[in-house]
Amino acid sequence: MNTRTDNSPAAAADWRFCTAPLMDWSDRHCRQFWRGLTRHARLYTEMVTTGALIHGDRERLLAFDPALEQPVALQLGGSDPADLARCARFAEDAGYDEVNLNCGCPSDRVQNGAFGACLMARPALVADCVRAMRDACGLPVTVKHRIGIDHM
């Protein structure tokens, strides 16, 4: 079991091998399989929207097995700084090691919700979101993004 307790941004950068947060793939079962392959990886959840965490079954959405999955990061989808801050606190309270903002999902459905890859075109908003998340919790806050937007 990983006993790392340094959750500073520099410590987050120490993770050289990370799994991708993949919708319909990186659920608890897949993360446990990946953890069986190596103890030296940061695992990511599927993207969980802020709306789902705030209004849905938060306990189910945040559930993970610390003995089998840590270190594990919760990936959030959203674009409202206040909602993201609230959900970052949920992640910290649930025992996650990191919280990640999705600025990379190219899905039309996600982008119609004003988050995912379309956030790459709004760097000031992303900065506000990250600042709010960092102010709300003591976890490292990271951002998933793409090399370019759309066909660029």
N, CA and C atoms as an extended XYZ file, in Angstrom:
456
Properties=species:S:1:pos:R:3:atomname:S:1:resname:S:1:resid:I:1 pbc="F F F"
N         0.846       -1.184        0.000 N   MET     1
C         0.000        0.000        0.000 CA  MET     1
C         0.882        1.235        0.000 C   MET     1
N         0.509        2.223       -0.789 N   ASN     2
C         1.258        3.466       -0.851 CA  ASN     2
C         1.001        4.256        0.416 C   ASN     2
N         2.074        4.688        1.057 N   THR     3
C         1.929        5.444        2.294 CA  THR     3
C         2.306        6.905        2.095 C   THR     3
N         2.402        7.346        0.865 N   ARG     4
C         2.765        8.729        0.558 CA  ARG     4
C         1.775        9.681        1.222 C   ARG     4
N         2.294       10.673        1.909 N   THR     5
C         1.418       11.641        2.567 CA  THR     5
C         1.645       13.051        2.054 C   THR     5
N         2.617       13.252        1.187 N   ASP     6
C         2.907       14.577        0.656 CA  ASP     6
C         2.003       14.846       -0.538 C   ASP     6
N         0.958       15.637       -0.336 N   ASN     7
C         0.006       15.923       -1.408 CA  ASN     7
C         0.233       17.291       -2.033 C   ASN     7
N         1.463       17.787       -1.961 N   SER     8
C         1.772       19.075       -2.570 CA  SER     8
C         1.769       18.937       -4.090 C   SER     8
N         1.639       20.061       -4.823 N   PRO     9
C         1.705       19.984       -6.287 CA  PRO     9
C         2.998       19.345       -6.779 C   PRO     9
N         4.110       19.582       -6.076 N   ALA    10
C         5.371       18.958       -6.496 CA  ALA    10
C         5.291       17.447       -6.367 C   ALA    10
N         4.642       16.958       -5.302 N   ALA    11
C         4.499       15.513       -5.128 CA  ALA    11
C         3.630       14.926       -6.235 C   ALA    11
N         2.607       15.657       -6.652 N   ALA    12
C         1.747       15.170       -7.734 CA  ALA    12
C         2.556       14.995       -9.011 C   ALA    12
N         3.551       15.851       -9.220 N   ALA    13
C         4.370       15.764      -10.424 CA  ALA    13
C         5.286       14.547      -10.395 C   ALA    13
N         5.462       13.927       -9.228 N   ASP    14
C         6.307       12.742       -9.120 CA  ASP    14
C         5.703       11.526       -9.813 C   ASP    14
N         4.423       11.551      -10.096 N   TRP    15
C         3.767       10.400      -10.715 CA  TRP    15
C         4.060       10.414      -12.202 C   TRP    15
N         4.934        9.530      -12.624 N   ARG    16
C         5.342        9.457      -14.025 CA  ARG    16
C         4.404        8.585      -14.847 C   ARG    16
N         3.721        7.667      -14.200 N   PHE    17
C         2.818        6.757      -14.894 CA  PHE    17
C         1.423        6.967      -14.323 C   PHE    17
N         0.502        7.339      -15.186 N   CYS    18
C        -0.877        7.590      -14.766 CA  CYS    18
C        -1.818        6.899      -15.746 C   CYS    18
N        -2.952        6.472      -15.236 N   THR    19
C        -3.971        5.934      -16.124 CA  THR    19
C        -4.818        7.089      -16.638 C   THR    19
N        -5.442        6.895      -17.751 N   ALA    20
C        -6.310        7.930      -18.307 CA  ALA    20
C        -7.690        7.840      -17.662 C   ALA    20
N        -8.316        8.987      -17.413 N   PRO    21
C        -9.702        8.968      -16.950 CA  PRO    21
C       -10.613        8.750      -18.159 C   PRO    21
N       -11.187        7.576      -18.284 N   LEU    22
C       -11.949        7.203      -19.477 CA  LEU    22
C       -13.403        6.910      -19.120 C   LEU    22
N       -14.310        7.623      -19.766 N   MET    23
C       -15.739        7.375      -19.539 CA  MET    23
C       -16.080        5.938      -19.911 C   MET    23
N       -16.863        5.304      -19.076 N   ASP    24
C       -17.318        3.930      -19.260 CA  ASP    24
C       -16.192        2.903      -19.188 C   ASP    24
N       -15.012        3.301      -18.716 N   TRP    25
C       -13.910        2.353      -18.572 CA  TRP    25
C       -13.283        2.404      -17.194 C   TRP    25
N       -12.882        3.572      -16.734 N   SER    26
C       -12.098        3.634      -15.496 CA  SER    26
C       -12.983        3.668      -14.246 C   SER    26
N       -13.887        2.688      -14.190 N   ASP    27
C       -14.721        2.531      -12.999 CA  ASP    27
C       -13.910        1.811      -11.919 C   ASP    27
N       -14.521        1.538      -10.785 N   ARG    28
C       -13.818        0.919       -9.658 CA  ARG    28
C       -13.185       -0.416      -10.033 C   ARG    28
N       -13.883       -1.197      -10.816 N   HIS    29
C       -13.384       -2.525      -11.175 CA  HIS    29
C       -12.141       -2.419      -12.059 C   HIS    29
N       -12.185       -1.526      -13.027 N   CYS    30
C       -11.037       -1.340      -13.909 CA  CYS    30
C        -9.849       -0.771      -13.132 C   CYS    30
N       -10.105        0.184      -12.234 N   ARG    31
C        -9.009        0.759      -11.442 CA  ARG    31
C        -8.358       -0.312      -10.566 C   ARG    31
N        -9.152       -1.205      -10.021 N   GLN    32
C        -8.576       -2.276       -9.202 CA  GLN    32
C        -7.742       -3.221      -10.058 C   GLN    32
N        -8.178       -3.489      -11.281 N   PHE    33
C        -7.383       -4.304      -12.209 CA  PHE    33
C        -6.054       -3.603      -12.504 C   PHE    33
N        -6.122       -2.299      -12.828 N   TRP    34
C        -4.903       -1.547      -13.115 CA  TRP    34
C        -3.965       -1.542      -11.910 C   TRP    34
N        -4.544       -1.401      -10.720 N   ARG    35
C        -3.699       -1.380       -9.525 CA  ARG    35
C        -2.981       -2.719       -9.370 C   ARG    35
N        -3.610       -3.796       -9.775 N   GLY    36
C        -2.957       -5.099       -9.730 CA  GLY    36
C        -1.758       -5.191      -10.661 C   GLY    36
N        -1.728       -4.360      -11.707 N   LEU    37
C        -0.602       -4.349      -12.642 CA  LEU    37
C         0.599       -3.621      -12.059 C   LEU    37
N         0.341       -2.563      -11.296 N   THR    38
C         1.435       -1.803      -10.691 CA  THR    38
C         0.934       -0.972       -9.523 C   THR    38
N         1.769       -0.850       -8.503 N   ARG    39
C         1.484        0.034       -7.370 CA  ARG    39
C         2.002        1.433       -7.654 C   ARG    39
N         2.759        1.588       -8.745 N   HIS    40
C         3.440        2.846       -9.040 CA  HIS    40
C         2.736        3.614      -10.147 C   HIS    40
N         1.457        3.887       -9.950 N   ALA    41
C         0.694        4.651      -10.932 CA  ALA    41
C        -0.358        5.471      -10.207 C   ALA    41
N        -0.663        6.598      -10.779 N   ARG    42
C        -1.793        7.390      -10.293 CA  ARG    42
C        -3.000        6.950      -11.114 C   ARG    42
N        -4.056        6.524      -10.438 N   LEU    43
C        -5.292        6.117      -11.108 CA  LEU    43
C        -6.260        7.289      -11.117 C   LEU    43
N        -7.046        7.382      -12.171 N   TYR    44
C        -8.050        8.432      -12.294 CA  TYR    44
C        -9.430        7.814      -12.433 C   TYR    44
N       -10.399        8.457      -11.832 N   THR    45
C       -11.778        8.018      -11.985 CA  THR    45
C       -12.289        8.425      -13.361 C   THR    45
N       -13.434        7.905      -13.704 N   GLU    46
C       -14.162        8.458      -14.829 CA  GLU    46
C       -14.512        9.895      -14.468 C   GLU    46
N       -14.784       10.720      -15.461 N   MET    47
C       -15.218       12.074      -15.169 CA  MET    47
C       -16.568       12.023      -14.450 C   MET    47
N       -16.675       12.771      -13.380 N   VAL    48
C       -17.926       12.908      -12.642 CA  VAL    48
C       -18.307       14.376      -12.719 C   VAL    48
N       -19.505       14.664      -13.177 N   THR    49
C       -19.910       16.063      -13.301 CA  THR    49
C       -20.239       16.649      -11.930 C   THR    49
N       -20.038       17.944      -11.835 N   THR    50
C       -20.357       18.620      -10.577 CA  THR    50
C       -21.836       18.477      -10.255 C   THR    50
N       -22.676       18.554      -11.258 N   GLY    51
C       -24.115       18.409      -11.029 CA  GLY    51
C       -24.473       17.057      -10.447 C   GLY    51
N       -23.821       16.012      -10.940 N   ALA    52
C       -24.093       14.670      -10.417 CA  ALA    52
C       -23.673       14.567       -8.958 C   ALA    52
N       -22.519       15.150       -8.603 N   LEU    53
C       -22.067       15.084       -7.211 CA  LEU    53
C       -22.931       15.924       -6.282 C   LEU    53
N       -23.354       17.076       -6.753 N   ILE    54
C       -24.138       17.979       -5.903 CA  ILE    54
C       -25.566       17.484       -5.742 C   ILE    54
N       -26.148       16.956       -6.807 N   HIS    55
C       -27.572       16.600       -6.776 CA  HIS    55
C       -27.846       15.103       -6.797 C   HIS    55
N       -26.822       14.289       -7.040 N   GLY    56
C       -27.034       12.848       -7.193 CA  GLY    56
C       -26.599       12.048       -5.985 C   GLY    56
N       -26.317       10.780       -6.239 N   ASP    57
C       -25.904        9.839       -5.195 CA  ASP    57
C       -24.405        9.996       -4.948 C   ASP    57
N       -24.057       11.013       -4.174 N   ARG    58
C       -22.658       11.374       -3.941 CA  ARG    58
C       -21.856       10.211       -3.360 C   ARG    58
N       -22.436        9.504       -2.412 N   GLU    59
C       -21.711        8.401       -1.773 CA  GLU    59
C       -21.313        7.346       -2.803 C   GLU    59
N       -22.214        6.987       -3.691 N   ARG    60
C       -21.908        5.996       -4.731 CA  ARG    60
C       -20.886        6.536       -5.721 C   ARG    60
N       -21.043        7.788       -6.116 N   LEU    61
C       -20.146        8.366       -7.113 CA  LEU    61
C       -18.718        8.542       -6.600 C   LEU    61
N       -18.564        8.751       -5.306 N   LEU    62
C       -17.239        8.965       -4.725 CA  LEU    62
C       -16.609        7.695       -4.157 C   LEU    62
N       -17.352        6.592       -4.162 N   ALA    63
C       -16.865        5.368       -3.528 CA  ALA    63
C       -15.640        4.804       -4.242 C   ALA    63
N       -14.671        4.390       -3.440 N   PHE    64
C       -13.514        3.660       -3.936 CA  PHE    64
C       -12.933        2.884       -2.764 C   PHE    64
N       -12.082        1.915       -3.072 N   ASP    65
C       -11.459        1.087       -2.045 CA  ASP    65
C       -10.029        1.578       -1.840 C   ASP    65
N        -9.747        2.261       -0.730 N   PRO    66
C        -8.398        2.800       -0.518 CA  PRO    66
C        -7.310        1.735       -0.587 C   PRO    66
N        -7.581        0.559       -0.089 N   ALA    67
C        -6.561       -0.495       -0.079 CA  ALA    67
C        -6.226       -0.982       -1.487 C   ALA    67
N        -7.175       -0.885       -2.406 N   LEU    68
C        -6.971       -1.422       -3.755 CA  LEU    68
C        -6.761       -0.355       -4.824 C   LEU    68
N        -7.069        0.896       -4.515 N   GLU    69
C        -7.040        1.896       -5.579 CA  GLU    69
C        -6.078        3.061       -5.353 C   GLU    69
N        -5.739        3.389       -4.137 N   GLN    70
C        -4.915        4.576       -3.929 CA  GLN    70
C        -3.490        4.363       -4.391 C   GLN    70
N        -2.839        5.396       -4.902 N   PRO    71
C        -3.315        6.760       -5.031 CA  PRO    71
C        -4.303        6.899       -6.191 C   PRO    71
N        -5.371        7.643       -5.934 N   VAL    72
C        -6.440        7.802       -6.918 CA  VAL    72
C        -6.887        9.263       -6.952 C   VAL    72
N        -7.159        9.727       -8.163 N   ALA    73
C        -7.601       11.104       -8.378 CA  ALA    73
C        -9.046       11.103       -8.867 C   ALA    73
N        -9.812       12.055       -8.376 N   LEU    74
C       -11.180       12.250       -8.852 CA  LEU    74
C       -11.152       13.269       -9.974 C   LEU    74
N       -11.679       12.887      -11.134 N   GLN    75
C       -11.772       13.838      -12.234 CA  GLN    75
C       -13.156       14.466      -12.245 C   GLN    75
N       -13.189       15.791      -12.265 N   LEU    76
C       -14.450       16.538      -12.271 CA  LEU    76
C       -14.709       17.153      -13.632 C   LEU    76
N       -15.979       17.180      -14.004 N   GLY    77
C       -16.430       17.884      -15.187 CA  GLY    77
C       -17.340       19.006      -14.756 C   GLY    77
N       -17.011       20.205      -15.159 N   GLY    78
C       -17.829       21.368      -14.813 CA  GLY    78
C       -17.106       22.627      -15.209 C   GLY    78
N       -17.803       23.752      -15.081 N   SER    79
C       -17.177       25.033      -15.428 CA  SER    79
C       -17.576       26.151      -14.484 C   SER    79
N       -18.324       25.842      -13.448 N   ASP    80
C       -18.689       26.851      -12.461 CA  ASP    80
C       -17.707       26.765      -11.291 C   ASP    80
N       -16.926       27.820      -11.055 N   PRO    81
C       -15.921       27.760       -9.998 CA  PRO    81
C       -16.485       27.380       -8.623 C   PRO    81
N       -17.633       27.893       -8.265 N   ALA    82
C       -18.210       27.581       -6.950 CA  ALA    82
C       -18.583       26.102       -6.853 C   ALA    82
N       -19.180       25.564       -7.904 N   ASP    83
C       -19.543       24.146       -7.900 CA  ASP    83
C       -18.297       23.263       -7.867 C   ASP    83
N       -17.286       23.633       -8.633 N   LEU    84
C       -16.044       22.858       -8.639 CA  LEU    84
C       -15.357       22.910       -7.275 C   LEU    84
N       -15.400       24.057       -6.627 N   ALA    85
C       -14.823       24.177       -5.285 CA  ALA    85
C       -15.546       23.258       -4.312 C   ALA    85
N       -16.852       23.266       -4.383 N   ARG    86
C       -17.653       22.405       -3.499 CA  ARG    86
C       -17.303       20.934       -3.730 C   ARG    86
N       -17.184       20.548       -4.977 N   CYS    87
C       -16.882       19.151       -5.305 CA  CYS    87
C       -15.443       18.786       -4.958 C   CYS    87
N       -14.526       19.738       -5.027 N   ALA    88
C       -13.153       19.481       -4.602 CA  ALA    88
C       -13.120       19.165       -3.108 C   ALA    88
N       -13.936       19.861       -2.337 N   ARG    89
C       -14.042       19.548       -0.902 CA  ARG    89
C       -14.604       18.152       -0.699 C   ARG    89
N       -15.607       17.779       -1.508 N   PHE    90
C       -16.151       16.420       -1.421 CA  PHE    90
C       -15.029       15.400       -1.668 C   PHE    90
N       -14.192       15.669       -2.679 N   ALA    91
C       -13.097       14.748       -3.013 CA  ALA    91
C       -12.137       14.612       -1.838 C   ALA    91
N       -11.790       15.723       -1.240 N   GLU    92
C       -10.876       15.677       -0.099 CA  GLU    92
C       -11.498       14.918        1.071 C   GLU    92
N       -12.768       15.209        1.362 N   ASP    93
C       -13.454       14.525        2.463 CA  ASP    93
C       -13.566       13.017        2.223 C   ASP    93
N       -13.667       12.621        0.949 N   ALA    94
C       -13.812       11.204        0.607 CA  ALA    94
C       -12.464       10.469        0.613 C   ALA    94
N       -11.353       11.197        0.724 N   GLY    95
C       -10.050       10.551        0.816 CA  GLY    95
C        -9.266       10.446       -0.477 C   GLY    95
N        -9.680       11.193       -1.499 N   TYR    96
C        -8.927       11.170       -2.757 CA  TYR    96
C        -7.564       11.815       -2.563 C   TYR    96
N        -6.619       11.481       -3.444 N   ASP    97
C        -5.257       12.004       -3.375 CA  ASP    97
C        -5.044       13.221       -4.255 C   ASP    97
N        -5.968       13.473       -5.150 N   GLU    98
C        -5.835       14.561       -6.124 CA  GLU    98
C        -7.225       14.825       -6.675 C   GLU    98
N        -7.441       16.032       -7.169 N   VAL    99
C        -8.665       16.350       -7.895 CA  VAL    99
C        -8.242       16.946       -9.236 C   VAL    99
N        -8.910       16.512      -10.306 N   ASN   100
C        -8.505       16.845      -11.664 CA  ASN   100
C        -9.680       17.479      -12.392 C   ASN   100
N        -9.418       18.586      -13.094 N   LEU   101
C       -10.449       19.256      -13.885 CA  LEU   101
C       -10.341       18.800      -15.332 C   LEU   101
N       -11.437       18.319      -15.883 N   ASN   102
C       -11.450       17.844      -17.268 CA  ASN   102
C       -11.591       19.025      -18.216 C   ASN   102
N       -10.533       19.315      -18.928 N   CYS   103
C       -10.538       20.306      -20.003 CA  CYS   103
C       -10.106       19.623      -21.292 C   CYS   103
N       -10.472       18.350      -21.433 N   GLY   104
C        -9.997       17.601      -22.580 CA  GLY   104
C       -11.016       16.742      -23.279 C   GLY   104
N       -12.179       16.514      -22.673 N   CYS   105
C       -13.155       15.633      -23.300 CA  CYS   105
C       -13.732       16.295      -24.549 C   CYS   105
N       -13.602       15.642      -25.709 N   PRO   106
C       -14.086       16.246      -26.949 CA  PRO   106
C       -15.545       15.939      -27.266 C   PRO   106
N       -16.210       15.173      -26.429 N   SER   107
C       -17.586       14.766      -26.707 CA  SER   107
C       -18.503       15.979      -26.906 C   SER   107
N       -19.354       15.912      -27.934 N   ASP   108
C       -20.315       16.991      -28.170 CA  ASP   108
C       -21.224       17.186      -26.965 C   ASP   108
N       -21.644       16.094      -26.370 N   ARG   109
C       -22.541       16.163      -25.208 CA  ARG   109
C       -21.882       16.924      -24.056 C   ARG   109
N       -20.626       16.617      -23.807 N   VAL   110
C       -19.895       17.291      -22.732 CA  VAL   110
C       -19.699       18.766      -23.074 C   VAL   110
N       -19.300       19.051      -24.295 N   GLN   111
C       -19.053       20.442      -24.672 CA  GLN   111
C       -20.343       21.262      -24.698 C   GLN   111
N       -21.457       20.633      -25.002 N   ASN   112
C       -22.734       21.341      -24.922 CA  ASN   112
C       -23.056       21.741      -23.486 C   ASN   112
N       -22.486       21.024      -22.532 N   GLY   113
C       -22.638       21.367      -21.123 CA  GLY   113
C       -21.634       22.416      -20.671 C   GLY   113
N       -20.861       22.961      -21.598 N   ALA   114
C       -19.881       24.024      -21.350 CA  ALA   114
C       -18.719       23.570      -20.479 C   ALA   114
N       -18.285       22.317      -20.650 N   PHE   115
C       -17.069       21.871      -19.992 CA  PHE   115
C       -16.373       20.885      -20.904 C   PHE   115
N       -15.271       20.321      -20.454 N   GLY   116
C       -14.477       19.460      -21.324 CA  GLY   116
C       -13.559       20.302      -22.191 C   GLY   116
N       -13.282       19.841      -23.395 N   ALA   117
C       -12.293       20.480      -24.271 CA  ALA   117
C       -12.625       21.920      -24.618 C   ALA   117
N       -13.902       22.287      -24.629 N   CYS   118
C       -14.242       23.672      -24.969 CA  CYS   118
C       -13.681       24.662      -23.947 C   CYS   118
N       -13.360       24.190      -22.743 N   LEU   119
C       -12.762       25.083      -21.745 CA  LEU   119
C       -11.374       25.557      -22.169 C   LEU   119
N       -10.724       24.828      -23.052 N   MET   120
C        -9.395       25.247      -23.504 CA  MET   120
C        -9.448       26.591      -24.220 C   MET   120
N       -10.600       26.957      -24.740 N   ALA   121
C       -10.766       28.251      -25.404 CA  ALA   121
C       -11.078       29.366      -24.398 C   ALA   121
N       -11.181       28.992      -23.103 N   ARG   122
C       -11.527       29.984      -22.068 CA  ARG   122
C       -10.516       29.904      -20.908 C   ARG   122
N        -9.259       30.244      -21.174 N   PRO   123
C        -8.224       30.088      -20.149 CA  PRO   123
C        -8.491       30.876      -18.870 C   PRO   123
N        -9.102       32.036      -18.963 N   ALA   124
C        -9.387       32.812      -17.746 CA  ALA   124
C       -10.393       32.069      -16.865 C   ALA   124
N       -11.390       31.446      -17.478 N   LEU   125
C       -12.356       30.665      -16.710 CA  LEU   125
C       -11.682       29.456      -16.072 C   LEU   125
N       -10.822       28.780      -16.815 N   VAL   126
C       -10.106       27.631      -16.259 CA  VAL   126
C        -9.267       28.083      -15.063 C   VAL   126
N        -8.604       29.216      -15.186 N   ALA   127
C        -7.802       29.735      -14.065 CA  ALA   127
C        -8.691       30.000      -12.852 C   ALA   127
N        -9.871       30.571      -13.076 N   ASP   128
C       -10.805       30.817      -11.969 CA  ASP   128
C       -11.249       29.502      -11.331 C   ASP   128
N       -11.516       28.508      -12.157 N   CYS   129
C       -11.955       27.203      -11.655 CA  CYS   129
C       -10.855       26.550      -10.811 C   CYS   129
N        -9.646       26.544      -11.332 N   VAL   130
C        -8.529       25.925      -10.617 CA  VAL   130
C        -8.263       26.669       -9.314 C   VAL   130
N        -8.300       27.991       -9.349 N   ARG   131
C        -8.085       28.787       -8.138 CA  ARG   131
C        -9.131       28.454       -7.085 C   ARG   131
N       -10.390       28.364       -7.498 N   ALA   132
C       -11.471       28.053       -6.557 CA  ALA   132
C       -11.287       26.665       -5.955 C   ALA   132
N       -10.891       25.703       -6.778 N   MET   133
C       -10.668       24.339       -6.289 CA  MET   133
C        -9.498       24.296       -5.309 C   MET   133
N        -8.408       24.997       -5.635 N   ARG   134
C        -7.235       25.018       -4.748 CA  ARG   134
C        -7.557       25.703       -3.428 C   ARG   134
N        -8.358       26.760       -3.490 N   ASP   135
C        -8.733       27.473       -2.267 CA  ASP   135
C        -9.654       26.643       -1.383 C   ASP   135
N       -10.385       25.719       -1.987 N   ALA   136
C       -11.400       24.949       -1.262 CA  ALA   136
C       -10.863       23.692       -0.595 C   ALA   136
N        -9.704       23.216       -1.033 N   CYS   137
C        -9.197       21.953       -0.477 CA  CYS   137
C        -7.681       21.952       -0.446 C   CYS   137
N        -7.131       20.984        0.241 N   GLY   138
C        -5.689       20.851        0.351 CA  GLY   138
C        -5.091       19.852       -0.624 C   GLY   138
N        -5.902       19.334       -1.527 N   LEU   139
C        -5.422       18.356       -2.499 CA  LEU   139
C        -4.698       19.036       -3.653 C   LEU   139
N        -3.768       18.329       -4.301 N   PRO   140
C        -3.246       18.848       -5.557 CA  PRO   140
C        -4.385       18.939       -6.569 C   PRO   140
N        -4.414       20.028       -7.318 N   VAL   141
C        -5.420       20.222       -8.366 CA  VAL   141
C        -4.689       20.195       -9.700 C   VAL   141
N        -5.132       19.313      -10.590 N   THR   142
C        -4.509       19.175      -11.902 CA  THR   142
C        -5.560       19.378      -12.981 C   THR   142
N        -5.095       19.515      -14.218 N   VAL   143
C        -5.988       19.748      -15.353 CA  VAL   143
C        -5.651       18.757      -16.454 C   VAL   143
N        -6.678       18.089      -16.967 N   LYS   144
C        -6.512       17.242      -18.166 CA  LYS   144
C        -6.862       18.128      -19.352 C   LYS   144
N        -5.988       18.146      -20.343 N   HIS   145
C        -6.262       18.953      -21.538 CA  HIS   145
C        -5.730       18.225      -22.758 C   HIS   145
N        -5.975       18.800      -23.883 N   ARG   146
C        -5.521       18.244      -25.158 CA  ARG   146
C        -4.449       19.147      -25.733 C   ARG   146
N        -3.787       18.659      -26.746 N   ILE   147
C        -2.765       19.467      -27.421 CA  ILE   147
C        -3.413       20.634      -28.161 C   ILE   147
N        -4.587       20.415      -28.720 N   GLY   148
C        -5.271       21.463      -29.443 CA  GLY   148
C        -6.771       21.347      -29.312 C   GLY   148
N        -7.475       22.311      -29.842 N   ILE   149
C        -8.937       22.332      -29.779 CA  ILE   149
C        -9.477       21.933      -31.159 C   ILE   149
N       -10.516       21.132      -31.152 N   ASP   150
C       -11.161       20.655      -32.374 CA  ASP   150
C       -10.151       19.963      -33.288 C   ASP   150
N       -10.013       20.454      -34.531 N   HIS   151
C        -9.142       19.795      -35.497 CA  HIS   151
C        -7.744       20.405      -35.526 C   HIS   151
N        -7.457       21.250      -34.563 N   MET   152
C        -6.140       21.895      -34.481 CA  MET   152
C        -5.179       20.996      -33.734 C   MET   152
